[in-house]
Amino acid sequence: MNLRAPAILVAARAHGETAVIARMLTEESGLVAAYVAGGRGRTLRPVVIPGNLVEAEIRAKSASQLPFARLELAQSRGPWLSEPLPAAAISWVCALTATALPERSPYPTLYGALGALLDAICSAPSARGWVEGLVAYETLLLREMGYGGGPAADKRPEIAGLGEALDILDHLEEPIATYLIAGQRADVMAARKSLRQRLGKMIT
């Protein structure tokens, strides 16, 4: 593998004393895991944050080898991680993407949709500006993985307010848990439940 491309960083796991195994979604190569030397150091720590857009240079000598990556920050989501609701949304959509997608299979539509959703989360004045995008992204992910679109299939883009969007999110929970997250870490769905609770407070 020899790749240089924009990538959305969706997961980062500590490796050894200072390194990180980063998982990144690229448009043409799909989800790619790579070793980032010094990823926990002072310089790269603000870069290796789920949700960030990075310019990634990824190299591997063989298809079976874990690639090495050099990352440059292109767009930071860090400022929004201090806001509980945007932080919960970013955490969920990144964890969902990192867990549900197979590695090195291109999903250019998902790449574009995730980037647009993250932009909306970080620019809209409230969750009302991006919750429809969240519904659309979860629906699209189910479709791309071959599981249909659930109850949201015919509702995008006409969703009559936050209450209806939350109803659709509730209906999407079961197929996501059953088909996309089945057998995976429990904390992935816990991130969704946390987000849903925060969204519910907006209509109570």
N, C-alpha and C positions, 0 to 999 in steps of 0.2 A: 504494500500500500504506500502510495506517495500522493498525498492530498494536501492542498491548501485551499481553504474555503471558509466562508462565514459559517458559524455553528452556534446553536443555542445550547448552552450547557444545562443539562437537566438533572445531573446527579454528580456528587463528588464524595468519595470514600477515602479516608485516611489510609495510607500504605507506608509502613515503616515509620521512621522518625519524622521525615519532612515531606515525603511525596504524597501524591494523591492519584487515585484512579478516577478519572473523569469520564463521564458518559455524555456525549454530545450528539445532537440531532443536526445533520447536514442535509441540504436539499437533494444532492445527487447520490450520496452514499448511505443515507439513512442514519441509524443510530450507531455510533462508533465509540468504543471504550478505548482509552489510551492512558498511558503512564505519564504523569506530569511531575518531573523532578522539581523539588522545591515548592510544590503546590501549597504547602502549609506555611511557607515563609512569609516574611513581611511584604515582599514585593508582589507575590502572586496570590496571597490570601484574599484580597479584594476582587481578584479576577475570577477565582474558582468558586463562584457562588451560583447555585441553581437559579436560572432565569436570565443570567447574563448572556449577551450576545458577544461572541469572541471571534477573532480571526485565528483560525487553527491551522497549524502546519503539522501534519500527522504522517509519520513514517514508520514502516515496518519492513524487515528484510524478507519475511515470508508471511503467507496468509495465516499460518498457525501461531505466529508470534504476536504478543500484545504490543501494539504500536506505542511509540513515544510521541508525545505532542509538545509543541511550543505554542503558547497562547498569548494573544494580545487582546486587551479589552477594547471592544468596539462600542458597547452600550451597557451601562451598569443598571441593574435593578436594585442595587444596594440601598438607595435612599428610601425605597418603599418598604423595606423589610422592617422598619421601625413602626409601620402602621399596621395594626393587627389584621384588618380585613384584607388589604392587598397582600400582605405577607402570607396569610392563610391561602389565598387564591394562587399565588405564585408557587407556594410549596406543593399544593395539590396537583396542579396541572403538570408540573415538572415531574413529580413522583409518579403520576399516572403514566406519563409518556415514557419515562425510563423503565417502568415495570412492564408495560403492555407491548411495546414494540420489540420485534426480533432485531438482532444486530445485523447491520450491513445490508438491509433491504430498503431501497429508496421509497419514501413516501412524500413526494414534493408537495402534495396538497396539504398534508399534515404539517409540514415544515412552515408553509406560508400561514396556515391557520393558527398555529401556535405563536408565531411571531406577532401576528395581528392581535391575538388575544392578550398577550403580555403587554403590548403597546397600549391596548385599551385599559387594562388594569392599572397601568401606571400613569395614564393621562386623564381618564374620566374623573369628574368631580365626586362621583359616588359609585357604588356597586350597580346602581340602576343602569349605568352606562356600559357595563360589560357583562352582566349576568346572562343576557341573550347569547353573547359570544361564547360563554362557558357552556351553555346548553348545546350550541352548534358544534363546539369542539368535541364534547363527549359523544355526541351523535355521530359525527364524522369519524371519530376513532373507532367506534363500534362497527361502522360500515366498512372502513378500511381493513379491519381485522376479520371481516366476513360474518358479522353477527347482526346485520341489519341496523336499523336506527332507533328502535324502540318507539315510544309514543311521541317523540319529537320529530319523527321523520317528515311529517307534512306541516309542521308548525313554524319552521324558519322561513322568512324572517318575521312573520306576524305573530308575535306573542303579546297577549293583552296584559301587560304589566308585570310587576315583580311577582305577584302572587301566583300567576300562571306559570312563570318561569320556574319558581321553586317547586310547584307541583310536578313539572316535567323532570326536574332534577331528582325528585324523590322517586319517580318511576324508573329513572335511569340507574338508580343505585343497584338494584338487583342484577341486571345484566352486566354491569361493570364488575361487580363483585364476583359474579359467577363465571364470566367468560374472560375478563381481562386481568383480574387480580387473583384468580383462584390459585391456591397453593403458594401464594407469595407472602411477603412479610405483612403482618397484621397492621403495622403502623402506616401503611399506604392508605388503606381505607379509613384509618383513624384521622388522617389528614383531611379527607373529604368530609367526615362527620363534623370535625371542628369547623370547617368552612361553612357547612350547612347550618350549624347552630348560630354562627355569627350573622349569616344572611337572614335567618329567621327573625332575629332581633329587630330587623329593619321594618317589619310589618306588625310587630306586637306593640 
